[in-house]
Every structure is written in structure tokens, then in C-alpha cells.
């Protein structure tokens, strides 16, 4: 679910203090889009939303979540945004976030 190699590389690149800030910023920005998808998904901008989420997810190692975002982004680009299983995307994010935070805390 999480690419821990990527997480460790990022932490090594920017240092532990800055890493904590990056994680906080990541979660804040992603949560805004997640909330939009949860409350009122817009199929007209779904591809853009998923593209943003995918990029953010890849930067922080959320591998499974990024794959779902890519799949949804592709479907949106092909004109089938309404076929994207938003609930699965949201669940993957929540599961990834829980695993990520649990391991970082431990």
C-alpha cells in the first residue's frame, strides 16, 4: 500500500524536520480535494482532481492510492468519469493514511 522506500528517500532528502512539514502540507492539501470528492464530486473536473491526488500520492509513497487515481484520471480523460469508483478511491486514501501515520508514529 505504501512505498516505504520512497518515504525514506524523501525523509533523507529533506531531513526529518522538513519531512514533518511536508507530510502536514500534503495531508492538508489532499484532504481539501478528498472532501470535495466525498461531498460533491464534479465529473467535469474529476480527472484534474485525480491527477492532483495522484501526484501528491506518488510524492509521499501512497502507491495503491496513486494507482487508483491514475485509473480514474484515465477514465475521466476517456470521457467516462461517471464510471470511476470514487468510494474505492476514498477508502484507499483513508487506509493509506492510517497505515502511513501508524508507522510514522511507531
Backbone atoms as SQL, in Angstrom:
CREATE TABLE atoms (id INTEGER PRIMARY KEY, chain TEXT, resi INTEGER, resn TEXT, atom TEXT, x REAL, y REAL, z REAL);
INSERT INTO atoms VALUES
  (1, 'A', 1, 'UNK', 'N', 0.822, -1.189, 0.000),
  (2, 'A', 1, 'UNK', 'CA', 0.000, 0.000, 0.000),
  (3, 'A', 1, 'UNK', 'C', 0.874, 1.264, 0.000),
  (4, 'A', 2, 'UNK', 'N', 1.903, 1.279, 0.852),
  (5, 'A', 2, 'UNK', 'CA', 2.814, 2.422, 0.938),
  (6, 'A', 2, 'UNK', 'C', 4.182, 2.001, 0.409),
  (7, 'A', 3, 'UNK', 'N', 4.771, 2.851, -0.391),
  (8, 'A', 3, 'UNK', 'CA', 6.125, 2.619, -0.880),
  (9, 'A', 3, 'UNK', 'C', 7.083, 3.241, 0.153),
  (10, 'A', 4, 'UNK', 'N', 7.475, 2.436, 1.128),
  (11, 'A', 4, 'UNK', 'CA', 8.295, 2.941, 2.228),
  (12, 'A', 4, 'UNK', 'C', 9.682, 3.355, 1.755),
  (13, 'A', 5, 'UNK', 'N', 10.150, 2.769, 0.696),
  (14, 'A', 5, 'UNK', 'CA', 11.442, 3.187, 0.141),
  (15, 'A', 5, 'UNK', 'C', 11.361, 4.651, -0.276),
  (16, 'A', 6, 'UNK', 'N', 10.267, 5.018, -0.934),
  (17, 'A', 6, 'UNK', 'CA', 10.077, 6.418, -1.359),
  (18, 'A', 6, 'UNK', 'C', 9.968, 7.339, -0.148),
  (19, 'A', 7, 'UNK', 'N', 9.236, 6.910, 0.863),
  (20, 'A', 7, 'UNK', 'CA', 9.076, 7.714, 2.080),
  (21, 'A', 7, 'UNK', 'C', 10.445, 7.966, 2.713),
  (22, 'A', 8, 'UNK', 'N', 11.244, 6.923, 2.842),
  (23, 'A', 8, 'UNK', 'CA', 12.567, 7.060, 3.445),
  (24, 'A', 8, 'UNK', 'C', 13.497, 7.933, 2.608),
  (25, 'A', 9, 'UNK', 'N', 13.400, 7.800, 1.281),
  (26, 'A', 9, 'UNK', 'CA', 14.201, 8.645, 0.400),
  (27, 'A', 9, 'UNK', 'C', 13.841, 10.111, 0.585),
  (28, 'A', 10, 'UNK', 'N', 12.552, 10.400, 0.645),
  (29, 'A', 10, 'UNK', 'CA', 12.095, 11.774, 0.821),
  (30, 'A', 10, 'UNK', 'C', 12.579, 12.321, 2.162),
  (31, 'A', 11, 'UNK', 'N', 12.447, 11.528, 3.199),
  (32, 'A', 11, 'UNK', 'CA', 12.895, 11.961, 4.530),
  (33, 'A', 11, 'UNK', 'C', 14.401, 12.243, 4.526),
  (34, 'A', 12, 'UNK', 'N', 15.165, 11.372, 3.866),
  (35, 'A', 12, 'UNK', 'CA', 16.609, 11.570, 3.790),
  (36, 'A', 12, 'UNK', 'C', 16.966, 12.810, 2.976),
  (37, 'A', 13, 'UNK', 'N', 16.212, 13.066, 1.908),
  (38, 'A', 13, 'UNK', 'CA', 16.476, 14.208, 1.035),
  (39, 'A', 13, 'UNK', 'C', 16.238, 15.542, 1.737),
  (40, 'A', 14, 'UNK', 'N', 15.154, 15.623, 2.505),
  (41, 'A', 14, 'UNK', 'CA', 14.775, 16.926, 3.057),
  (42, 'A', 14, 'UNK', 'C', 15.006, 17.054, 4.563),
  (43, 'A', 15, 'UNK', 'N', 15.325, 15.961, 5.218),
  (44, 'A', 15, 'UNK', 'CA', 15.569, 15.987, 6.653),
  (45, 'A', 15, 'UNK', 'C', 14.291, 15.777, 7.450),
  (46, 'A', 16, 'UNK', 'N', 14.423, 15.269, 8.660),
  (47, 'A', 16, 'UNK', 'CA', 13.261, 14.911, 9.476),
  (48, 'A', 16, 'UNK', 'C', 12.330, 16.086, 9.791),
  (49, 'A', 17, 'UNK', 'N', 12.901, 17.264, 10.091),
  (50, 'A', 17, 'UNK', 'CA', 12.061, 18.403, 10.436),
  (51, 'A', 17, 'UNK', 'C', 11.226, 18.859, 9.247),
  (52, 'A', 18, 'UNK', 'N', 11.877, 19.027, 8.104),
  (53, 'A', 18, 'UNK', 'CA', 11.158, 19.447, 6.905),
  (54, 'A', 18, 'UNK', 'C', 10.202, 18.347, 6.434),
  (55, 'A', 19, 'UNK', 'N', 10.570, 17.102, 6.669),
  (56, 'A', 19, 'UNK', 'CA', 9.704, 15.993, 6.284),
  (57, 'A', 19, 'UNK', 'C', 8.364, 16.102, 7.003),
  (58, 'A', 20, 'UNK', 'N', 8.396, 16.407, 8.289),
  (59, 'A', 20, 'UNK', 'CA', 7.152, 16.553, 9.056),
  (60, 'A', 20, 'UNK', 'C', 6.289, 17.657, 8.473),
  (61, 'A', 21, 'UNK', 'N', 6.914, 18.753, 8.045),
  (62, 'A', 21, 'UNK', 'CA', 6.168, 19.854, 7.422),
  (63, 'A', 21, 'UNK', 'C', 5.567, 19.431, 6.089),
  (64, 'A', 22, 'UNK', 'N', 6.334, 18.694, 5.302),
  (65, 'A', 22, 'UNK', 'CA', 5.848, 18.219, 4.003),
  (66, 'A', 22, 'UNK', 'C', 4.646, 17.292, 4.200),
  (67, 'A', 23, 'UNK', 'N', 4.736, 16.407, 5.175),
  (68, 'A', 23, 'UNK', 'CA', 3.625, 15.493, 5.455),
  (69, 'A', 23, 'UNK', 'C', 2.387, 16.279, 5.853),
  (70, 'A', 24, 'UNK', 'N', 2.561, 17.258, 6.715),
  (71, 'A', 24, 'UNK', 'CA', 1.426, 18.073, 7.160),
  (72, 'A', 24, 'UNK', 'C', 0.792, 18.819, 5.990),
  (73, 'A', 25, 'UNK', 'N', 1.622, 19.428, 5.151),
  (74, 'A', 25, 'UNK', 'CA', 1.120, 20.154, 3.984),
  (75, 'A', 25, 'UNK', 'C', 0.416, 19.203, 3.022),
  (76, 'A', 26, 'UNK', 'N', 1.025, 18.049, 2.785),
  (77, 'A', 26, 'UNK', 'CA', 0.435, 17.042, 1.913),
  (78, 'A', 26, 'UNK', 'C', -0.967, 16.674, 2.385),
  (79, 'A', 27, 'UNK', 'N', -1.074, 16.358, 3.653),
  (80, 'A', 27, 'UNK', 'CA', -2.370, 15.930, 4.180),
  (81, 'A', 27, 'UNK', 'C', -3.403, 17.051, 4.116),
  (82, 'A', 28, 'UNK', 'N', -2.996, 18.283, 4.394),
  (83, 'A', 28, 'UNK', 'CA', -3.919, 19.417, 4.311),
  (84, 'A', 28, 'UNK', 'C', -4.445, 19.597, 2.892),
  (85, 'A', 29, 'UNK', 'N', -3.534, 19.616, 1.925),
  (86, 'A', 29, 'UNK', 'CA', -3.922, 19.842, 0.528),
  (87, 'A', 29, 'UNK', 'C', -4.768, 18.688, -0.012),
  (88, 'A', 30, 'UNK', 'N', -4.354, 17.483, 0.278),
  (89, 'A', 30, 'UNK', 'CA', -5.082, 16.313, -0.206),
  (90, 'A', 30, 'UNK', 'C', -6.464, 16.239, 0.437),
  (91, 'A', 31, 'UNK', 'N', -6.545, 16.545, 1.721),
  (92, 'A', 31, 'UNK', 'CA', -7.838, 16.485, 2.411),
  (93, 'A', 31, 'UNK', 'C', -8.867, 17.423, 1.784),
  (94, 'A', 32, 'UNK', 'N', -8.424, 18.567, 1.275),
  (95, 'A', 32, 'UNK', 'CA', -9.349, 19.501, 0.607),
  (96, 'A', 32, 'UNK', 'C', -9.997, 18.833, -0.603),
  (97, 'A', 33, 'UNK', 'N', -9.198, 18.170, -1.405),
  (98, 'A', 33, 'UNK', 'CA', -9.723, 17.513, -2.605),
  (99, 'A', 33, 'UNK', 'C', -10.529, 16.278, -2.220),
  (100, 'A', 34, 'UNK', 'N', -10.062, 15.546, -1.221),
  (101, 'A', 34, 'UNK', 'CA', -10.796, 14.367, -0.756),
  (102, 'A', 34, 'UNK', 'C', -12.181, 14.781, -0.276),
  (103, 'A', 35, 'UNK', 'N', -12.253, 15.861, 0.471),
  (104, 'A', 35, 'UNK', 'CA', -13.543, 16.350, 0.976),
  (105, 'A', 35, 'UNK', 'C', -14.469, 16.719, -0.187),
  (106, 'A', 36, 'UNK', 'N', -13.914, 17.335, -1.203),
  (107, 'A', 36, 'UNK', 'CA', -14.699, 17.684, -2.397),
  (108, 'A', 36, 'UNK', 'C', -15.263, 16.414, -3.042),
  (109, 'A', 37, 'UNK', 'N', -14.427, 15.396, -3.172),
  (110, 'A', 37, 'UNK', 'CA', -14.888, 14.142, -3.775),
  (111, 'A', 37, 'UNK', 'C', -15.915, 13.443, -2.892),
  (112, 'A', 38, 'UNK', 'N', -15.749, 13.577, -1.599),
  (113, 'A', 38, 'UNK', 'CA', -16.674, 12.946, -0.658),
  (114, 'A', 38, 'UNK', 'C', -18.042, 13.648, -0.676),
  (115, 'A', 39, 'UNK', 'N', -18.027, 14.960, -0.683),
  (116, 'A', 39, 'UNK', 'CA', -19.261, 15.742, -0.536),
  (117, 'A', 39, 'UNK', 'C', -19.977, 16.006, -1.860),
  (118, 'A', 40, 'UNK', 'N', -19.223, 16.422, -2.870),
  (119, 'A', 40, 'UNK', 'CA', -19.863, 16.828, -4.126),
  (120, 'A', 40, 'UNK', 'C', -18.903, 16.651, -5.298),
  (121, 'A', 41, 'UNK', 'N', -18.668, 15.404, -5.697),
  (122, 'A', 41, 'UNK', 'CA', -17.745, 15.196, -6.819),
  (123, 'A', 41, 'UNK', 'C', -18.267, 15.856, -8.096),
  (124, 'A', 42, 'UNK', 'N', -17.356, 16.481, -8.802),
  (125, 'A', 42, 'UNK', 'CA', -17.687, 17.142, -10.062),
  (126, 'A', 42, 'UNK', 'C', -17.040, 16.328, -11.177),
  (127, 'A', 43, 'UNK', 'N', -17.869, 15.640, -11.959),
  (128, 'A', 43, 'UNK', 'CA', -17.317, 14.790, -13.008),
  (129, 'A', 43, 'UNK', 'C', -16.622, 15.595, -14.094),
  (130, 'A', 44, 'UNK', 'N', -16.927, 16.887, -14.176),
  (131, 'A', 44, 'UNK', 'CA', -16.254, 17.752, -15.142),
  (132, 'A', 44, 'UNK', 'C', -14.804, 18.029, -14.774),
  (133, 'A', 45, 'UNK', 'N', -14.489, 17.986, -13.484),
  (134, 'A', 45, 'UNK', 'CA', -13.115, 18.237, -13.031),
  (135, 'A', 45, 'UNK', 'C', -12.494, 17.017, -12.345),
  (136, 'A', 46, 'UNK', 'N', -13.169, 15.897, -12.408),
  (137, 'A', 46, 'UNK', 'CA', -12.684, 14.707, -11.713),
  (138, 'A', 46, 'UNK', 'C', -11.293, 14.302, -12.181),
  (139, 'A', 47, 'UNK', 'N', -11.050, 14.358, -13.472),
  (140, 'A', 47, 'UNK', 'CA', -9.731, 13.996, -13.989),
  (141, 'A', 47, 'UNK', 'C', -8.636, 14.871, -13.404),
  (142, 'A', 48, 'UNK', 'N', -8.896, 16.177, -13.311),
  (143, 'A', 48, 'UNK', 'CA', -7.922, 17.106, -12.735),
  (144, 'A', 48, 'UNK', 'C', -7.721, 16.833, -11.249),
  (145, 'A', 49, 'UNK', 'N', -8.821, 16.576, -10.545),
  (146, 'A', 49, 'UNK', 'CA', -8.726, 16.277, -9.120),
  (147, 'A', 49, 'UNK', 'C', -7.898, 15.020, -8.888),
  (148, 'A', 50, 'UNK', 'N', -8.161, 13.999, -9.663),
  (149, 'A', 50, 'UNK', 'CA', -7.431, 12.739, -9.509),
  (150, 'A', 50, 'UNK', 'C', -5.973, 12.877, -9.929),
  (151, 'A', 51, 'UNK', 'N', -5.713, 13.713, -10.924),
  (152, 'A', 51, 'UNK', 'CA', -4.325, 13.971, -11.331),
  (153, 'A', 51, 'UNK', 'C', -3.549, 14.613, -10.177),
  (154, 'A', 52, 'UNK', 'N', -4.156, 15.598, -9.537),
  (155, 'A', 52, 'UNK', 'CA', -3.526, 16.238, -8.386),
  (156, 'A', 52, 'UNK', 'C', -3.273, 15.225, -7.272),
  (157, 'A', 53, 'UNK', 'N', -4.290, 14.434, -6.963),
  (158, 'A', 53, 'UNK', 'CA', -4.149, 13.439, -5.899),
  (159, 'A', 53, 'UNK', 'C', -3.074, 12.419, -6.236),
  (160, 'A', 54, 'UNK', 'N', -3.029, 12.002, -7.492),
  (161, 'A', 54, 'UNK', 'CA', -2.022, 11.018, -7.920),
  (162, 'A', 54, 'UNK', 'C', -0.618, 11.557, -7.702),
  (163, 'A', 55, 'UNK', 'N', -0.380, 12.781, -8.129),
  (164, 'A', 55, 'UNK', 'CA', 0.940, 13.378, -7.972),
  (165, 'A', 55, 'UNK', 'C', 1.335, 13.508, -6.509),
  (166, 'A', 56, 'UNK', 'N', 0.412, 13.959, -5.705),
  (167, 'A', 56, 'UNK', 'CA', 0.673, 14.085, -4.270),
  (168, 'A', 56, 'UNK', 'C', 0.955, 12.719, -3.663),
  (169, 'A', 57, 'UNK', 'N', 0.173, 11.747, -4.043),
  (170, 'A', 57, 'UNK', 'CA', 0.325, 10.391, -3.504),
  (171, 'A', 57, 'UNK', 'C', 1.683, 9.805, -3.875),
  (172, 'A', 58, 'UNK', 'N', 2.105, 9.995, -5.099),
  (173, 'A', 58, 'UNK', 'CA', 3.397, 9.457, -5.531),
  (174, 'A', 58, 'UNK', 'C', 4.542, 10.103, -4.775),
  (175, 'A', 59, 'UNK', 'N', 4.431, 11.398, -4.525),
  (176, 'A', 59, 'UNK', 'CA', 5.493, 12.093, -3.794),
  (177, 'A', 59, 'UNK', 'C', 5.684, 11.540, -2.392),
  (178, 'A', 60, 'UNK', 'N', 4.599, 11.101, -1.772),
  (179, 'A', 60, 'UNK', 'CA', 4.685, 10.634, -0.394),
  (180, 'A', 60, 'UNK', 'C', 4.597, 9.116, -0.269),
  (181, 'A', 61, 'UNK', 'N', 4.607, 8.414, -1.400),
  (182, 'A', 61, 'UNK', 'CA', 4.692, 6.961, -1.361),
  (183, 'A', 61, 'UNK', 'C', 3.369, 6.225, -1.211),
  (184, 'A', 62, 'UNK', 'N', 2.252, 6.894, -1.409),
  (185, 'A', 62, 'UNK', 'CA', 0.940, 6.241, -1.319),
  (186, 'A', 62, 'UNK', 'C', 0.676, 5.489, -2.623),
  (187, 'A', 63, 'UNK', 'N', 1.332, 4.364, -2.786),
  (188, 'A', 63, 'UNK', 'CA', 1.346, 3.623, -4.048),
  (189, 'A', 63, 'UNK', 'C', -0.035, 3.152, -4.500),
  (190, 'A', 64, 'UNK', 'N', -0.757, 2.429, -3.675),
  (191, 'A', 64, 'UNK', 'CA', -2.061, 1.889, -4.083),
  (192, 'A', 64, 'UNK', 'C', -3.047, 2.997, -4.413),
  (193, 'A', 65, 'UNK', 'N', -3.046, 4.020, -3.585),
  (194, 'A', 65, 'UNK', 'CA', -3.923, 5.160, -3.813),
  (195, 'A', 65, 'UNK', 'C', -3.594, 5.841, -5.140),
  (196, 'A', 66, 'UNK', 'N', -2.309, 6.004, -5.434),
  (197, 'A', 66, 'UNK', 'CA', -1.917, 6.664, -6.683),
  (198, 'A', 66, 'UNK', 'C', -2.359, 5.866, -7.903),
  (199, 'A', 67, 'UNK', 'N', -2.326, 4.547, -7.795),
  (200, 'A', 67, 'UNK', 'CA', -2.749, 3.695, -8.913),
  (201, 'A', 67, 'UNK', 'C', -4.247, 3.885, -9.186),
  (202, 'A', 68, 'UNK', 'N', -5.042, 3.927, -8.133),
  (203, 'A', 68, 'UNK', 'CA', -6.479, 4.160, -8.306),
  (204, 'A', 68, 'UNK', 'C', -6.748, 5.534, -8.895),
  (205, 'A', 69, 'UNK', 'N', -5.983, 6.522, -8.450),
  (206, 'A', 69, 'UNK', 'CA', -6.150, 7.867, -9.006),
  (207, 'A', 69, 'UNK', 'C', -5.798, 7.885, -10.493),
  (208, 'A', 70, 'UNK', 'N', -4.737, 7.191, -10.865),
  (209, 'A', 70, 'UNK', 'CA', -4.342, 7.114, -12.278),
  (210, 'A', 70, 'UNK', 'C', -5.433, 6.463, -13.120),
  (211, 'A', 71, 'UNK', 'N', -5.986, 5.387, -12.611),
  (212, 'A', 71, 'UNK', 'CA', -7.059, 4.690, -13.330),
  (213, 'A', 71, 'UNK', 'C', -8.256, 5.611, -13.528),
  (214, 'A', 72, 'UNK', 'N', -8.620, 6.330, -12.472),
  (215, 'A', 72, 'UNK', 'CA', -9.742, 7.264, -12.565),
  (216, 'A', 72, 'UNK', 'C', -9.443, 8.438, -13.469),
  (217, 'A', 73, 'UNK', 'N', -8.220, 8.926, -13.417),
  (218, 'A', 73, 'UNK', 'CA', -7.814, 10.029, -14.292),
  (219, 'A', 73, 'UNK', 'C', -7.914, 9.598, -15.754),
  (220, 'A', 74, 'UNK', 'N', -7.457, 8.393, -16.041),
  (221, 'A', 74, 'UNK', 'CA', -7.530, 7.875, -17.413),
  (222, 'A', 74, 'UNK', 'C', -8.979, 7.744, -17.867),
  (223, 'A', 75, 'UNK', 'N', -9.825, 7.180, -17.018),
  (224, 'A', 75, 'UNK', 'CA', -11.243, 7.041, -17.359),
  (225, 'A', 75, 'UNK', 'C', -11.867, 8.405, -17.616),
  (226, 'A', 76, 'UNK', 'N', -11.530, 9.372, -16.795),
  (227, 'A', 76, 'UNK', 'CA', -12.068, 10.717, -16.974),
  (228, 'A', 76, 'UNK', 'C', -11.619, 11.301, -18.303),
  (229, 'A', 77, 'UNK', 'N', -10.353, 11.088, -18.633),
  (230, 'A', 77, 'UNK', 'CA', -9.827, 11.574, -19.903),
  (231, 'A', 77, 'UNK', 'C', -10.466, 10.909, -21.102),
  (232, 'A', 78, 'UNK', 'N', -10.982, 9.707, -20.912),
  (233, 'A', 78, 'UNK', 'CA', -11.651, 8.981, -21.992),
  (234, 'A', 78, 'UNK', 'C', -13.140, 9.276, -22.026),
  (235, 'A', 79, 'UNK', 'N', -13.593, 10.198, -21.175),
  (236, 'A', 79, 'UNK', 'CA', -14.998, 10.588, -21.178),
  (237, 'A', 79, 'UNK', 'C', -15.903, 9.716, -20.341),
  (238, 'A', 80, 'UNK', 'N', -15.330, 8.891, -19.480),
  (239, 'A', 80, 'UNK', 'CA', -16.151, 8.008, -18.647),
  (240, 'A', 80, 'UNK', 'C', -15.916, 8.271, -17.159),
  (241, 'A', 81, 'UNK', 'N', -15.879, 9.545, -16.795),
  (242, 'A', 81, 'UNK', 'CA', -15.661, 9.921, -15.397),
  (243, 'A', 81, 'UNK', 'C', -16.724, 9.323, -14.490),
  (244, 'A', 82, 'UNK', 'N', -17.921, 9.159, -15.016),
  (245, 'A', 82, 'UNK', 'CA', -19.011, 8.621, -14.196),
  (246, 'A', 82, 'UNK', 'C', -18.806, 7.142, -13.846),
  (247, 'A', 83, 'UNK', 'N', -17.821, 6.501, -14.473),
  (248, 'A', 83, 'UNK', 'CA', -17.538, 5.094, -14.162),
  (249, 'A', 83, 'UNK', 'C', -16.511, 4.940, -13.035),
  (250, 'A', 84, 'UNK', 'N', -15.920, 6.041, -12.610),
  (251, 'A', 84, 'UNK', 'CA', -14.894, 5.989, -11.572),
  (252, 'A', 84, 'UNK', 'C', -15.551, 5.654, -10.233),
  (253, 'A', 85, 'UNK', 'N', -14.988, 4.674, -9.557),
  (254, 'A', 85, 'UNK', 'CA', -15.498, 4.266, -8.256),
  (255, 'A', 85, 'UNK', 'C', -14.868, 5.158, -7.185),
  (256, 'A', 86, 'UNK', 'N', -15.501, 6.292, -6.969),
  (257, 'A', 86, 'UNK', 'CA', -14.972, 7.285, -6.040),
  (258, 'A', 86, 'UNK', 'C', -14.881, 6.723, -4.625),
  (259, 'A', 87, 'UNK', 'N', -15.842, 5.913, -4.237),
  (260, 'A', 87, 'UNK', 'CA', -15.823, 5.330, -2.891),
  (261, 'A', 87, 'UNK', 'C', -14.561, 4.492, -2.670),
  (262, 'A', 88, 'UNK', 'N', -14.139, 3.757, -3.672),
  (263, 'A', 88, 'UNK', 'CA', -12.928, 2.943, -3.564),
  (264, 'A', 88, 'UNK', 'C', -11.692, 3.832, -3.472),
  (265, 'A', 89, 'UNK', 'N', -11.670, 4.909, -4.239),
  (266, 'A', 89, 'UNK', 'CA', -10.563, 5.865, -4.184),
  (267, 'A', 89, 'UNK', 'C', -10.465, 6.460, -2.775),
  (268, 'A', 90, 'UNK', 'N', -11.601, 6.886, -2.244),
  (269, 'A', 90, 'UNK', 'CA', -11.631, 7.481, -0.909),
  (270, 'A', 90, 'UNK', 'C', -11.197, 6.477, 0.161),
  (271, 'A', 91, 'UNK', 'N', -11.669, 5.253, 0.048),
  (272, 'A', 91, 'UNK', 'CA', -11.298, 4.217, 1.018),
  (273, 'A', 91, 'UNK', 'C', -9.804, 3.924, 0.956),
  (274, 'A', 92, 'UNK', 'N', -9.251, 3.895, -0.232),
  (275, 'A', 92, 'UNK', 'CA', -7.821, 3.642, -0.383),
  (276, 'A', 92, 'UNK', 'C', -7.008, 4.754, 0.271),
  (277, 'A', 93, 'UNK', 'N', -7.448, 5.977, 0.098),
  (278, 'A', 93, 'UNK', 'CA', -6.752, 7.094, 0.741),
  (279, 'A', 93, 'UNK', 'C', -6.771, 6.940, 2.264),
  (280, 'A', 94, 'UNK', 'N', -7.950, 6.667, 2.794),
  (281, 'A', 94, 'UNK', 'CA', -8.078, 6.536, 4.251),
  (282, 'A', 94, 'UNK', 'C', -7.206, 5.397, 4.785),
  (283, 'A', 95, 'UNK', 'N', -7.225, 4.264, 4.104),
  (284, 'A', 95, 'UNK', 'CA', -6.406, 3.120, 4.527),
  (285, 'A', 95, 'UNK', 'C', -4.912, 3.451, 4.447),
  (286, 'A', 96, 'UNK', 'N', -4.529, 4.123, 3.369),
  (287, 'A', 96, 'UNK', 'CA', -3.127, 4.505, 3.198),
  (288, 'A', 96, 'UNK', 'C', -2.703, 5.482, 4.286),
  (289, 'A', 97, 'UNK', 'N', -3.545, 6.458, 4.555),
  (290, 'A', 97, 'UNK', 'CA', -3.232, 7.468, 5.569),
  (291, 'A', 97, 'UNK', 'C', -3.080, 6.817, 6.950),
  (292, 'A', 98, 'UNK', 'N', -3.970, 5.898, 7.276),
  (293, 'A', 98, 'UNK', 'CA', -3.897, 5.210, 8.572),
  (294, 'A', 98, 'UNK', 'C', -2.596, 4.417, 8.689),
  (295, 'A', 99, 'UNK', 'N', -2.262, 3.646, 7.655),
  (296, 'A', 99, 'UNK', 'CA', -1.026, 2.869, 7.680),
  (297, 'A', 99, 'UNK', 'C', 0.189, 3.782, 7.778),
  (298, 'A', 100, 'UNK', 'N', 0.179, 4.841, 6.993),
  (299, 'A', 100, 'UNK', 'CA', 1.286, 5.779, 6.956),
  (300, 'A', 100, 'UNK', 'C', 1.501, 6.434, 8.334),
  (301, 'A', 101, 'UNK', 'N', 0.436, 6.958, 8.911),
  (302, 'A', 101, 'UNK', 'CA', 0.552, 7.631, 10.194),
  (303, 'A', 101, 'UNK', 'C', 0.923, 6.665, 11.322),
  (304, 'A', 102, 'UNK', 'N', 0.401, 5.468, 11.267),
  (305, 'A', 102, 'UNK', 'CA', 0.704, 4.473, 12.299),
  (306, 'A', 102, 'UNK', 'C', 2.198, 4.122, 12.277),
  (307, 'A', 103, 'UNK', 'N', 2.732, 3.904, 11.108),
  (308, 'A', 103, 'UNK', 'CA', 4.157, 3.539, 11.020),
  (309, 'A', 103, 'UNK', 'C', 5.046, 4.706, 11.396),
  (310, 'A', 104, 'UNK', 'N', 4.679, 5.920, 10.996),
  (311, 'A', 104, 'UNK', 'CA', 5.494, 7.078, 11.356),
  (312, 'A', 104, 'UNK', 'C', 5.475, 7.322, 12.867),
  (313, 'A', 105, 'UNK', 'N', 4.335, 7.053, 13.485),
  (314, 'A', 105, 'UNK', 'CA', 4.222, 7.261, 14.927),
  (315, 'A', 105, 'UNK', 'C', 4.985, 6.208, 15.714),
  (316, 'A', 106, 'UNK', 'N', 5.138, 5.039, 15.091),
  (317, 'A', 106, 'UNK', 'CA', 5.759, 3.917, 15.799),
  (318, 'A', 106, 'UNK', 'C', 7.209, 3.845, 15.689);
